């Protein structure tokens, strides 16, 4: 399974580098970091993201896997991310792309309009910033869709839904 996730993991490396570059360029004005959970809501994942998250969970010792699955099952129906415990992600190193980019300045299309957004807790709200420190969310999502399509073309699973909850990704019975 790991080889099937290589493209996704390469994408994560690049997204992490992009996010680090933005945080460095905005030198201390970005408050988002591990432990900040303001944006952490229940999300759905593409199958490639779900497989990567599940692979990260399965790489942990059995007791940790079971504790995380139990926690996710207890939190699965809430509005907050079921991987949150005490404002920390239980699988932070394997968090999906949207979680890695939350809070950073983004630009995206809404209808025929280009819009920007950024976490209001960051000190750049309302400030004009260079295009080099803004994530083009549409471009990033297009790449993620392509990586997911490539992943799906190599797995023999016709029963996979288009999106999965975190509980479904981690094979948690709620």
OpenMM code with the backbone's topology and positions (N, CA, C; nanometers):
from openmm import Vec3, app, unit

residues = "UNK UNK UNK UNK UNK UNK UNK UNK UNK UNK UNK UNK UNK UNK UNK UNK UNK UNK UNK UNK UNK UNK UNK UNK UNK UNK UNK UNK UNK UNK UNK UNK UNK UNK UNK UNK UNK UNK UNK UNK UNK UNK UNK UNK UNK UNK UNK UNK UNK UNK UNK UNK UNK UNK UNK UNK UNK UNK UNK UNK UNK UNK UNK UNK UNK UNK UNK UNK UNK UNK UNK UNK UNK UNK UNK UNK UNK UNK UNK UNK UNK UNK UNK UNK UNK UNK UNK UNK UNK UNK UNK UNK UNK UNK UNK UNK UNK UNK UNK UNK UNK UNK UNK UNK UNK UNK UNK UNK UNK UNK UNK UNK UNK UNK UNK UNK UNK UNK UNK UNK UNK UNK UNK UNK UNK UNK UNK UNK UNK UNK UNK UNK UNK UNK UNK UNK UNK UNK UNK UNK UNK UNK UNK UNK UNK UNK UNK UNK UNK UNK UNK UNK UNK UNK UNK UNK UNK UNK UNK UNK UNK UNK UNK UNK UNK UNK UNK UNK UNK UNK UNK UNK UNK UNK".split()
positions = [
    Vec3(0.0837, -0.1205, 0.0000),
    Vec3(0.0000, 0.0000, 0.0000),
    Vec3(0.0867, 0.1248, 0.0000),
    Vec3(0.2043, 0.1164, 0.0629),
    Vec3(0.2877, 0.2356, 0.0755),
    Vec3(0.3230, 0.2954, -0.0597),
    Vec3(0.3556, 0.2113, -0.1578),
    Vec3(0.3902, 0.2629, -0.2901),
    Vec3(0.2737, 0.3380, -0.3525),
    Vec3(0.1527, 0.2954, -0.3246),
    Vec3(0.0349, 0.3637, -0.3773),
    Vec3(0.0215, 0.5037, -0.3199),
    Vec3(0.0815, 0.5272, -0.2064),
    Vec3(0.0703, 0.6562, -0.1385),
    Vec3(0.1904, 0.7476, -0.1641),
    Vec3(0.2866, 0.7016, -0.2430),
    Vec3(0.4070, 0.7819, -0.2679),
    Vec3(0.3750, 0.9206, -0.3237),
    Vec3(0.2873, 0.9286, -0.4229),
    Vec3(0.2537, 1.0589, -0.4814),
    Vec3(0.1915, 1.1510, -0.3765),
    Vec3(0.1051, 1.0954, -0.2938),
    Vec3(0.0417, 1.1753, -0.1888),
    Vec3(0.1468, 1.2242, -0.0884),
    Vec3(0.2372, 1.1342, -0.0482),
    Vec3(0.3403, 1.1741, 0.0483),
    Vec3(0.4337, 1.2797, -0.0111),
    Vec3(0.4638, 1.2681, -0.1399),
    Vec3(0.5451, 1.3712, -0.2052),
    Vec3(0.4710, 1.5046, -0.2062),
    Vec3(0.3402, 1.4982, -0.2264),
    Vec3(0.2600, 1.6209, -0.2226),
    Vec3(0.2639, 1.6829, -0.0832),
    Vec3(0.2549, 1.5990, 0.0212),
    Vec3(0.2618, 1.6497, 0.1587),
    Vec3(0.3943, 1.7212, 0.1845),
    Vec3(0.5023, 1.6655, 0.1361),
    Vec3(0.6343, 1.7276, 0.1550),
    Vec3(0.6347, 1.8675, 0.0929),
    Vec3(0.5782, 1.8776, -0.0261),
    Vec3(0.5752, 2.0078, -0.0949),
    Vec3(0.4803, 2.1063, -0.0273),
    Vec3(0.3666, 2.0565, 0.0188),
    Vec3(0.2711, 2.1437, 0.0889),
    Vec3(0.3332, 2.1925, 0.2195),
    Vec3(0.4000, 2.1028, 0.2910),
    Vec3(0.4660, 2.1433, 0.4160),
    Vec3(0.5733, 2.2487, 0.3895),
    Vec3(0.6488, 2.2327, 0.2815),
    Vec3(0.7520, 2.3312, 0.2470),
    Vec3(0.6872, 2.4649, 0.2123),
    Vec3(0.5789, 2.4611, 0.1374),
    Vec3(0.5057, 2.5831, 0.1035),
    Vec3(0.4568, 2.6525, 0.2306),
    Vec3(0.3964, 2.5764, 0.3206),
    Vec3(0.3441, 2.6343, 0.4451),
    Vec3(0.4555, 2.6911, 0.5323),
    Vec3(0.5676, 2.6192, 0.5422),
    Vec3(0.6827, 2.6702, 0.6192),
    Vec3(0.7341, 2.8001, 0.5587),
    Vec3(0.7416, 2.8046, 0.4251),
    Vec3(0.7876, 2.9250, 0.3570),
    Vec3(0.6974, 3.0440, 0.3856),
    Vec3(0.5673, 3.0200, 0.3866),
    Vec3(0.4717, 3.1275, 0.4157),
    Vec3(0.4875, 3.1732, 0.5602),
    Vec3(0.4971, 3.0776, 0.6519),
    Vec3(0.5141, 3.1135, 0.7929),
    Vec3(0.6440, 3.1902, 0.8156),
    Vec3(0.7500, 3.1482, 0.7494),
    Vec3(0.8780, 3.2196, 0.7617),
    Vec3(0.8679, 3.3607, 0.7042),
    Vec3(0.8043, 3.3729, 0.5873),
    Vec3(0.7917, 3.5036, 0.5214),
    Vec3(0.7073, 3.6006, 0.6033),
    Vec3(0.6102, 3.5464, 0.6741),
    Vec3(0.5233, 3.6327, 0.7550),
    Vec3(0.5727, 3.6423, 0.8987),
    Vec3(0.6927, 3.6013, 0.9202),
    Vec3(0.7692, 3.6108, 1.0444),
    Vec3(0.6907, 3.6411, 1.1719),
    Vec3(0.6333, 3.5377, 1.2271),
    Vec3(0.5686, 3.5523, 1.3560),
    Vec3(0.4269, 3.6064, 1.3542),
    Vec3(0.3766, 3.6440, 1.2381),
    Vec3(0.2395, 3.6949, 1.2339),
    Vec3(0.1371, 3.5835, 1.2181),
    Vec3(0.1844, 3.4614, 1.1968),
    Vec3(0.0970, 3.3448, 1.1863),
    Vec3(0.0987, 3.2754, 1.3223),
    Vec3(-0.0157, 3.2660, 1.3856),
    Vec3(-0.0234, 3.2043, 1.5177),
    Vec3(-0.0606, 3.0568, 1.5117),
    Vec3(-0.1012, 3.0091, 1.3946),
    Vec3(-0.1417, 2.8690, 1.3793),
    Vec3(-0.0213, 2.7777, 1.3990),
    Vec3(-0.0405, 2.6727, 1.4782),
    Vec3(0.0633, 2.5730, 1.5013),
    Vec3(-0.0015, 2.4549, 1.5711),
    Vec3(0.0766, 2.3523, 1.5949),
    Vec3(0.0251, 2.2372, 1.6664),
    Vec3(-0.0321, 2.2840, 1.8002),
    Vec3(-0.1536, 2.2420, 1.8307),
    Vec3(-0.2198, 2.2822, 1.9541),
    Vec3(-0.3254, 2.3887, 1.9327),
    Vec3(-0.3192, 2.4603, 1.8202),
    Vec3(-0.4242, 2.5550, 1.7848),
    Vec3(-0.5321, 2.4745, 1.7145),
    Vec3(-0.6533, 2.4761, 1.7665),
    Vec3(-0.7578, 2.3911, 1.7095),
    Vec3(-0.8822, 2.4697, 1.6693),
    Vec3(-0.8686, 2.5999, 1.6535),
    Vec3(-0.9841, 2.6831, 1.6199),
    Vec3(-1.0523, 2.6394, 1.4906),
    Vec3(-0.9755, 2.5944, 1.3927),
    Vec3(-1.0288, 2.5565, 1.2610),
    Vec3(-1.0627, 2.4090, 1.2511),
    Vec3(-1.0387, 2.3329, 1.3548),
    Vec3(-1.0496, 2.1870, 1.3466),
    Vec3(-1.1938, 2.1395, 1.3593),
    Vec3(-1.2571, 2.1279, 1.2440),
    Vec3(-1.3945, 2.0791, 1.2392),
    Vec3(-1.3956, 1.9424, 1.1729),
    Vec3(-1.5071, 1.8741, 1.1848),
    Vec3(-1.5222, 1.7446, 1.1188),
    Vec3(-1.5159, 1.7663, 0.9682),
    Vec3(-1.4301, 1.6937, 0.9003),
    Vec3(-1.4129, 1.7075, 0.7562),
    Vec3(-1.4284, 1.5708, 0.6912),
    Vec3(-1.4366, 1.5726, 0.5594),
    Vec3(-1.4311, 1.4476, 0.4847),
    Vec3(-1.3034, 1.4475, 0.4016),
    Vec3(-1.2619, 1.3291, 0.3643),
    Vec3(-1.1343, 1.3099, 0.2975),
    Vec3(-1.1521, 1.2358, 0.1655),
    Vec3(-1.0618, 1.2615, 0.0724),
    Vec3(-1.0545, 1.1790, -0.0471),
    Vec3(-1.0003, 1.0415, -0.0056),
    Vec3(-1.0283, 0.9382, -0.0825),
    Vec3(-0.9768, 0.8051, -0.0473),
    Vec3(-0.8258, 0.7988, -0.0279),
    Vec3(-0.7465, 0.8725, -0.1062),
    Vec3(-0.6020, 0.8700, -0.0883),
    Vec3(-0.5634, 0.9293, 0.0471),
    Vec3(-0.6321, 1.0334, 0.0894),
    Vec3(-0.6051, 1.0934, 0.2204),
    Vec3(-0.6447, 0.9966, 0.3315),
    Vec3(-0.7584, 0.9313, 0.3120),
    Vec3(-0.8075, 0.8348, 0.4104),
    Vec3(-0.7084, 0.7192, 0.4243),
    Vec3(-0.6581, 0.6691, 0.3113),
    Vec3(-0.5617, 0.5584, 0.3147),
    Vec3(-0.4334, 0.5997, 0.3865),
    Vec3(-0.3865, 0.7212, 0.3616),
    Vec3(-0.2642, 0.7695, 0.4265),
    Vec3(-0.2849, 0.7866, 0.5768),
    Vec3(-0.3992, 0.8391, 0.6163),
    Vec3(-0.4282, 0.8571, 0.7582),
    Vec3(-0.4373, 0.7209, 0.8263),
    Vec3(-0.5049, 0.6273, 0.7613),
    Vec3(-0.5178, 0.4937, 0.8174),
    Vec3(-0.3834, 0.4238, 0.8261),
    Vec3(-0.2983, 0.4398, 0.7242),
    Vec3(-0.1643, 0.3795, 0.7266),
    Vec3(-0.0818, 0.4352, 0.8430),
    Vec3(-0.0950, 0.5649, 0.8685),
    Vec3(-0.0232, 0.6265, 0.9818),
    Vec3(-0.0723, 0.5684, 1.1142),
    Vec3(-0.2025, 0.5486, 1.1249),
    Vec3(-0.2578, 0.4897, 1.2471),
    Vec3(-0.2067, 0.3470, 1.2642),
    Vec3(-0.2093, 0.2698, 1.1565),
    Vec3(-0.1686, 0.1294, 1.1649),
    Vec3(-0.0190, 0.1124, 1.1916),
    Vec3(0.0590, 0.2184, 1.1711),
    Vec3(0.2027, 0.2129, 1.1999),
    Vec3(0.2315, 0.2291, 1.3498),
    Vec3(0.1312, 0.2710, 1.4255),
    Vec3(0.1472, 0.2907, 1.5698),
    Vec3(0.1349, 0.1582, 1.6436),
    Vec3(0.1855, 0.1521, 1.7667),
    Vec3(0.1654, 0.0324, 1.8483),
    Vec3(0.0160, 0.0054, 1.8687),
    Vec3(-0.0190, -0.1224, 1.8819),
    Vec3(-0.1593, -0.1660, 1.8950),
    Vec3(-0.2374, -0.0860, 1.9994),
    Vec3(-0.1772, -0.0651, 2.1173),
    Vec3(-0.2504, 0.0032, 2.2240),
    Vec3(-0.2842, 0.1472, 2.1849),
    Vec3(-0.1918, 0.2140, 2.1157),
    Vec3(-0.2202, 0.3508, 2.0700),
    Vec3(-0.3280, 0.3498, 1.9619),
    Vec3(-0.3209, 0.2534, 1.8716),
    Vec3(-0.4233, 0.2419, 1.7672),
    Vec3(-0.5618, 0.2284, 1.8295),
    Vec3(-0.5719, 0.1388, 1.9244),
    Vec3(-0.7023, 0.1145, 1.9871),
    Vec3(-0.7512, 0.2377, 2.0638),
    Vec3(-0.6618, 0.3060, 2.1329),
    Vec3(-0.7005, 0.4271, 2.2072),
    Vec3(-0.7510, 0.5347, 2.1109),
    Vec3(-0.6826, 0.5516, 1.9981),
    Vec3(-0.7253, 0.6522, 1.9003),
    Vec3(-0.8572, 0.6120, 1.8376),
    Vec3(-0.8728, 0.4860, 1.8008),
    Vec3(-0.9997, 0.4403, 1.7425),
    Vec3(-1.1151, 0.4599, 1.8410),
    Vec3(-1.0902, 0.4294, 1.9669),
    Vec3(-1.1932, 0.4473, 2.0697),
    Vec3(-1.2307, 0.5952, 2.0811),
    Vec3(-1.1304, 0.6822, 2.0832),
    Vec3(-1.1553, 0.8258, 2.0940),
    Vec3(-1.2339, 0.8765, 1.9728),
    Vec3(-1.1928, 0.8353, 1.8533),
    Vec3(-1.2621, 0.8774, 1.7312),
    Vec3(-1.4064, 0.8291, 1.7331),
    Vec3(-1.4288, 0.7052, 1.7762),
    Vec3(-1.5662, 0.6519, 1.7824),
    Vec3(-1.6526, 0.7356, 1.8764),
    Vec3(-1.5957, 0.7773, 1.9887),
    Vec3(-1.6708, 0.8586, 2.0858),
    Vec3(-1.7002, 0.9987, 2.0324),
    Vec3(-1.6146, 1.0508, 1.9463),
    Vec3(-1.6275, 1.1884, 1.8971),
    Vec3(-1.6820, 1.1975, 1.7541),
    Vec3(-1.7082, 1.0853, 1.6911),
    Vec3(-1.7381, 1.0804, 1.5474),
    Vec3(-1.8595, 1.1620, 1.5054),
    Vec3(-1.9546, 1.1800, 1.5908),
    Vec3(-2.0775, 1.2501, 1.5519),
    Vec3(-2.0744, 1.3999, 1.5804),
    Vec3(-1.9672, 1.4489, 1.6376),
    Vec3(-1.9595, 1.5902, 1.6734),
    Vec3(-1.9231, 1.6800, 1.5568),
    Vec3(-1.9269, 1.8094, 1.5813),
    Vec3(-1.8902, 1.9087, 1.4793),
    Vec3(-1.7393, 1.9318, 1.4744),
    Vec3(-1.6700, 1.8997, 1.5825),
    Vec3(-1.5245, 1.9158, 1.5875),
    Vec3(-1.4583, 1.7913, 1.5287),
    Vec3(-1.3339, 1.8025, 1.4916),
    Vec3(-1.2603, 1.6887, 1.4371),
    Vec3(-1.2507, 1.5794, 1.5439),
    Vec3(-1.2856, 1.4564, 1.5080),
    Vec3(-1.2806, 1.3486, 1.6070),
    Vec3(-1.1390, 1.3077, 1.6468),
    Vec3(-1.0381, 1.3600, 1.5784),
    Vec3(-0.9001, 1.3307, 1.6167),
    Vec3(-0.8462, 1.4285, 1.7208),
    Vec3(-0.9259, 1.5277, 1.7571),
    Vec3(-0.8819, 1.6252, 1.8571),
    Vec3(-0.8948, 1.5703, 1.9982),
    Vec3(-0.7887, 1.5868, 2.0735),
    Vec3(-0.7936, 1.5552, 2.2161),
    Vec3(-0.7120, 1.6624, 2.2866),
    Vec3(-0.7758, 1.7365, 2.3750),
    Vec3(-0.7109, 1.8477, 2.4454),
    Vec3(-0.6467, 1.9450, 2.3459),
    Vec3(-0.7203, 1.9791, 2.2406),
    Vec3(-0.6787, 2.0739, 2.1367),
    Vec3(-0.5587, 2.0275, 2.0553),
    Vec3(-0.5285, 1.9006, 2.0599),
    Vec3(-0.4167, 1.8461, 1.9821),
    Vec3(-0.4673, 1.7320, 1.8946),
    Vec3(-0.4100, 1.7235, 1.7743),
    Vec3(-0.4460, 1.6172, 1.6805),
    Vec3(-0.3717, 1.4901, 1.7197),
    Vec3(-0.4455, 1.3813, 1.7297),
    Vec3(-0.3859, 1.2540, 1.7678),
    Vec3(-0.2990, 1.1945, 1.6564),
    Vec3(-0.3161, 1.2419, 1.5333),
    Vec3(-0.2334, 1.1963, 1.4209),
    Vec3(-0.1769, 1.3179, 1.3466),
    Vec3(-0.1235, 1.4124, 1.4226),
    Vec3(-0.0788, 1.5405, 1.3679),
    Vec3(0.0175, 1.5246, 1.2508),
    Vec3(0.1146, 1.4375, 1.2602),
    Vec3(0.2137, 1.4221, 1.1531),
    Vec3(0.1498, 1.3721, 1.0237),
    Vec3(0.0355, 1.3068, 1.0339),
    Vec3(-0.0323, 1.2512, 0.9160),
    Vec3(-0.1580, 1.3303, 0.8787),
    Vec3(-0.1754, 1.4468, 0.9380),
    Vec3(-0.2982, 1.5230, 0.9137),
    Vec3(-0.3153, 1.5526, 0.7646),
    Vec3(-0.4404, 1.5609, 0.7193),
    Vec3(-0.4676, 1.5875, 0.5772),
    Vec3(-0.4194, 1.7266, 0.5339),
    Vec3(-0.4173, 1.7462, 0.4038),
    Vec3(-0.3669, 1.8708, 0.3464),
    Vec3(-0.4448, 1.9922, 0.3957),
    Vec3(-0.5755, 1.9835, 0.3998),
    Vec3(-0.6552, 2.0997, 0.4438),
    Vec3(-0.6154, 2.1411, 0.5850),
    Vec3(-0.5827, 2.0445, 0.6686),
    Vec3(-0.5417, 2.0753, 0.8058),
    Vec3(-0.4048, 2.1443, 0.8084),
    Vec3(-0.3188, 2.1093, 0.7157),
    Vec3(-0.1857, 2.1696, 0.7085),
    Vec3(-0.1919, 2.3149, 0.6642),
    Vec3(-0.2937, 2.3487, 0.5840),
    Vec3(-0.3037, 2.4841, 0.5285),
    Vec3(-0.4000, 2.5738, 0.6050),
    Vec3(-0.4781, 2.5171, 0.6966),
    Vec3(-0.5746, 2.5983, 0.7725),
    Vec3(-0.5077, 2.7179, 0.8366),
    Vec3(-0.5738, 2.8298, 0.8274),
    Vec3(-0.5274, 2.9504, 0.8939),
    Vec3(-0.4351, 3.0363, 0.8113),
    Vec3(-0.3648, 2.9758, 0.7168),
    Vec3(-0.2732, 3.0524, 0.6325),
    Vec3(-0.3525, 3.1319, 0.5291),
    Vec3(-0.2936, 3.2369, 0.4741),
    Vec3(-0.3644, 3.3143, 0.3714),
    Vec3(-0.3928, 3.2269, 0.2485),
    Vec3(-0.5175, 3.2282, 0.2039),
    Vec3(-0.5565, 3.1516, 0.0853),
    Vec3(-0.6301, 3.2411, -0.0133),
    Vec3(-0.6267, 3.1990, -0.1377),
    Vec3(-0.7060, 3.2641, -0.2411),
    Vec3(-0.7826, 3.1525, -0.3114),
    Vec3(-0.9068, 3.1803, -0.3479),
    Vec3(-0.9903, 3.0775, -0.4097),
    Vec3(-1.0980, 3.1442, -0.4936),
    Vec3(-1.1580, 3.0659, -0.5805),
    Vec3(-1.2680, 3.1147, -0.6630),
    Vec3(-1.4007, 3.0833, -0.5958),
    Vec3(-1.4882, 3.1818, -0.5978),
    Vec3(-1.6254, 3.1606, -0.5536),
    Vec3(-1.7125, 3.2229, -0.6607),
    Vec3(-1.7715, 3.1361, -0.7430),
    Vec3(-1.8429, 3.1879, -0.8592),
    Vec3(-1.7419, 3.2486, -0.9545),
    Vec3(-1.7657, 3.3712, -0.9964),
    Vec3(-1.6737, 3.4416, -1.0863),
    Vec3(-1.5794, 3.5336, -1.0112),
    Vec3(-1.5755, 3.5218, -0.8798),
    Vec3(-1.4973, 3.6129, -0.7971),
    Vec3(-1.3791, 3.5421, -0.7322),
    Vec3(-1.2651, 3.6104, -0.7240),
    Vec3(-1.1504, 3.5606, -0.6483),
    Vec3(-1.1609, 3.6171, -0.5082),
    Vec3(-1.1533, 3.5320, -0.4103),
    Vec3(-1.1640, 3.5747, -0.2714),
    Vec3(-1.0404, 3.5310, -0.1954),
    Vec3(-1.0113, 3.6028, -0.0889),
    Vec3(-0.9008, 3.5668, -0.0010),
    Vec3(-0.9554, 3.5460, 0.1393),
    Vec3(-0.8807, 3.4685, 0.2158),
    Vec3(-0.9199, 3.4421, 0.3527),
    Vec3(-0.7946, 3.4091, 0.4331),
    Vec3(-0.8060, 3.4243, 0.5621),
    Vec3(-0.6979, 3.3927, 0.6542),
    Vec3(-0.7596, 3.3833, 0.7931),
    Vec3(-0.7018, 3.3045, 0.8792),
    Vec3(-0.7532, 3.2929, 1.0155),
    Vec3(-0.7516, 3.4294, 1.0831),
    Vec3(-0.8630, 3.4684, 1.1436),
    Vec3(-0.8667, 3.5992, 1.2101),
    Vec3(-0.7743, 3.6087, 1.3319),
    Vec3(-0.7238, 3.4951, 1.3806),
    Vec3(-0.6304, 3.4975, 1.4936),
    Vec3(-0.4895, 3.5381, 1.4498),
    Vec3(-0.4632, 3.5293, 1.3204),
    Vec3(-0.3325, 3.5715, 1.2688),
    Vec3(-0.3314, 3.7228, 1.2545),
    Vec3(-0.2159, 3.7822, 1.2718),
    Vec3(-0.2072, 3.9282, 1.2741),
    Vec3(-0.1962, 3.9904, 1.1359),
    Vec3(-0.2267, 3.9137, 1.0313),
    Vec3(-0.2220, 3.9704, 0.8970),
    Vec3(-0.3611, 4.0028, 0.8449),
    Vec3(-0.4633, 3.9749, 0.9244),
    Vec3(-0.6017, 4.0007, 0.8831),
    Vec3(-0.6173, 4.1460, 0.8387),
    Vec3(-0.6709, 4.1639, 0.7178),
    Vec3(-0.6949, 4.2976, 0.6662),
    Vec3(-0.5722, 4.3631, 0.6047),
    Vec3(-0.4590, 4.2995, 0.6142),
    Vec3(-0.3330, 4.3531, 0.5630),
    Vec3(-0.3109, 4.3015, 0.4204),
    Vec3(-0.2521, 4.3796, 0.3372),
    Vec3(-0.2190, 4.3359, 0.2022),
    Vec3(-0.0912, 4.2528, 0.2088),
    Vec3(-0.0958, 4.1343, 0.1473),
    Vec3(0.0225, 4.0488, 0.1474),
    Vec3(0.0580, 4.0101, 0.0042),
    Vec3(0.1825, 3.9762, -0.0176),
    Vec3(0.2339, 3.9375, -0.1484),
    Vec3(0.1714, 3.8058, -0.1927),
    Vec3(0.1556, 3.7899, -0.3232),
    Vec3(0.1019, 3.6663, -0.3783),
    Vec3(0.1866, 3.5447, -0.3471),
    Vec3(0.3135, 3.5640, -0.3160),
    Vec3(0.4025, 3.4521, -0.2858),
    Vec3(0.3745, 3.3910, -0.1483),
    Vec3(0.2941, 3.4585, -0.0673),
    Vec3(0.2620, 3.4044, 0.0654),
    Vec3(0.1134, 3.3698, 0.0770),
    Vec3(0.0510, 3.3459, -0.0366),
    Vec3(-0.0905, 3.3075, -0.0383),
    Vec3(-0.1029, 3.1730, -0.1081),
    Vec3(-0.1724, 3.0823, -0.0474),
    Vec3(-0.1953, 2.9509, -0.1071),
    Vec3(-0.3133, 2.9603, -0.2034),
    Vec3(-0.2902, 2.9187, -0.3264),
    Vec3(-0.3984, 2.9118, -0.4253),
    Vec3(-0.4715, 2.7805, -0.4001),
    Vec3(-0.5811, 2.7894, -0.3276),
    Vec3(-0.6549, 2.6711, -0.2844),
    Vec3(-0.7111, 2.5924, -0.4019),
    Vec3(-0.7565, 2.6605, -0.5050),
    Vec3(-0.8101, 2.5897, -0.6217),
    Vec3(-0.7004, 2.5073, -0.6899),
    Vec3(-0.5838, 2.5644, -0.7033),
    Vec3(-0.4711, 2.4939, -0.7655),
    Vec3(-0.4291, 2.3741, -0.6798),
    Vec3(-0.4234, 2.3937, -0.5491),
    Vec3(-0.3882, 2.2859, -0.4578),
    Vec3(-0.4916, 2.1736, -0.4644),
    Vec3(-0.6188, 2.2102, -0.4647),
    Vec3(-0.7246, 2.1089, -0.4725),
    Vec3(-0.7225, 2.0343, -0.6049),
    Vec3(-0.6894, 2.1023, -0.7140),
    Vec3(-0.6787, 2.0364, -0.8445),
    Vec3(-0.5692, 1.9303, -0.8405),
    Vec3(-0.4577, 1.9646, -0.7777),
    Vec3(-0.3476, 1.8686, -0.7644),
    Vec3(-0.3898, 1.7509, -0.6767),
    Vec3(-0.4585, 1.7781, -0.5678),
    Vec3(-0.5049, 1.6718, -0.4790),
    Vec3(-0.6031, 1.5789, -0.5513),
    Vec3(-0.6929, 1.6349, -0.6303),
    Vec3(-0.7872, 1.5533, -0.7076),
    Vec3(-0.7105, 1.4628, -0.8036),
    Vec3(-0.6056, 1.5149, -0.8673),
    Vec3(-0.5253, 1.4349, -0.9604),
    Vec3(-0.4519, 1.3219, -0.8873),
    Vec3(-0.3947, 1.3519, -0.7720),
    Vec3(-0.3250, 1.2502, -0.6929),
    Vec3(-0.4249, 1.1438, -0.6474),
    Vec3(-0.5432, 1.1848, -0.6068),
    Vec3(-0.6471, 1.0908, -0.5661),
    Vec3(-0.6890, 1.0024, -0.6842),
    Vec3(-0.7068, 1.0615, -0.8016),
    Vec3(-0.7466, 0.9853, -0.9203),
    Vec3(-0.6398, 0.8809, -0.9554),
    Vec3(-0.5135, 0.9188, -0.9450),
    Vec3(-0.4052, 0.8251, -0.9721),
    Vec3(-0.4079, 0.7109, -0.8708),
    Vec3(-0.4276, 0.7447, -0.7454),
    Vec3(-0.4388, 0.6432, -0.6397),
    Vec3(-0.5541, 0.5473, -0.6708),
    Vec3(-0.6712, 0.6021, -0.7029),
    Vec3(-0.7884, 0.5196, -0.7307),
    Vec3(-0.7678, 0.4293, -0.8522),
    Vec3(-0.6890, 0.4766, -0.9489),
    Vec3(-0.6648, 0.3945, -1.0677),
    Vec3(-0.5794, 0.2717, -1.0368),
    Vec3(-0.5143, 0.2705, -0.9201),
    Vec3(-0.4279, 0.1583, -0.8831),
    Vec3(-0.4836, 0.0710, -0.7714),
    Vec3(-0.5923, 0.1097, -0.7109),
    Vec3(-0.6508, 0.0249, -0.6063),
    Vec3(-0.7671, -0.0519, -0.6662),
    Vec3(-0.7858, -0.1699, -0.6183),
    Vec3(-0.8933, -0.2546, -0.6695),
    Vec3(-1.0123, -0.2468, -0.5743),
    Vec3(-1.0703, -0.1277, -0.5663),
    Vec3(-1.1834, -0.1066, -0.4757),
    Vec3(-1.2873, -0.0211, -0.5456),
    Vec3(-1.3900, -0.0808, -0.5957),
    Vec3(-1.4965, -0.0061, -0.6618),
    Vec3(-1.5988, 0.0462, -0.5617),
    Vec3(-1.5903, 0.0000, -0.4388),
    Vec3(-1.6880, 0.0391, -0.3369),
    Vec3(-1.6488, 0.1655, -0.2610),
    Vec3(-1.5370, 0.2256, -0.2948),
    Vec3(-1.4927, 0.3452, -0.2227),
    Vec3(-1.5825, 0.4638, -0.2564),
    Vec3(-1.6308, 0.5331, -0.1531),
    Vec3(-1.7074, 0.6554, -0.1799),
    Vec3(-1.6140, 0.7673, -0.2255),
    Vec3(-1.6715, 0.8728, -0.2786),
    Vec3(-1.5918, 0.9868, -0.3238),
    Vec3(-1.5206, 1.0549, -0.2068),
    Vec3(-1.5870, 1.0609, -0.0925),
    Vec3(-1.5304, 1.1220, 0.0287),
    Vec3(-1.5603, 1.0293, 0.1466),
    Vec3(-1.4737, 1.0316, 0.2485),
    Vec3(-1.4918, 0.9520, 0.3691),
    Vec3(-1.4755, 1.0414, 0.4915),
    Vec3(-1.5479, 1.0084, 0.5964),
    Vec3(-1.5266, 1.0773, 0.7239),
    Vec3(-1.3973, 1.0231, 0.7850),
    Vec3(-1.3490, 1.0897, 0.8860),
    Vec3(-1.2283, 1.0415, 0.9539),
    Vec3(-1.2553, 0.9065, 1.0191),
    Vec3(-1.3737, 0.8892, 1.0774),
    Vec3(-1.4090, 0.7597, 1.1370),
    Vec3(-1.4079, 0.6501, 1.0312),
    Vec3(-1.4611, 0.6792, 0.9128),
    Vec3(-1.4588, 0.5797, 0.8054),
    Vec3(-1.3152, 0.5523, 0.7602),
    Vec3(-1.2354, 0.6568, 0.7520),
    Vec3(-1.0957, 0.6419, 0.7100),
    Vec3(-1.0196, 0.5513, 0.8054),
    Vec3(-1.0491, 0.5640, 0.9335),
    Vec3(-0.9781, 0.4861, 1.0353),
    Vec3(-1.0490, 0.3567, 1.0689),
    Vec3(-1.1512, 0.3263, 0.9899),
    Vec3(-1.2263, 0.2008, 1.0059),
    Vec3(-1.2806, 0.1850, 1.1470),
    Vec3(-1.3392, 0.2939, 1.1953),
    Vec3(-1.3952, 0.2958, 1.3301),
    Vec3(-1.5445, 0.2662, 1.3203),
    Vec3(-1.5898, 0.1759, 1.4008),
    Vec3(-1.7339, 0.1445, 1.4066),
    Vec3(-1.7961, 0.2344, 1.5129),
    Vec3(-1.8901, 0.3198, 1.4692),
    Vec3(-1.9513, 0.4106, 1.5687),
    Vec3(-2.0831, 0.3574, 1.6186),
] * unit.nanometer
topology = app.Topology()
chain = topology.addChain("A")
for resn in residues:
    res = topology.addResidue(resn, chain)
    for name in ("N", "CA", "C"):
        topology.addAtom(name, app.Element.getBySymbol(name[0]), res)
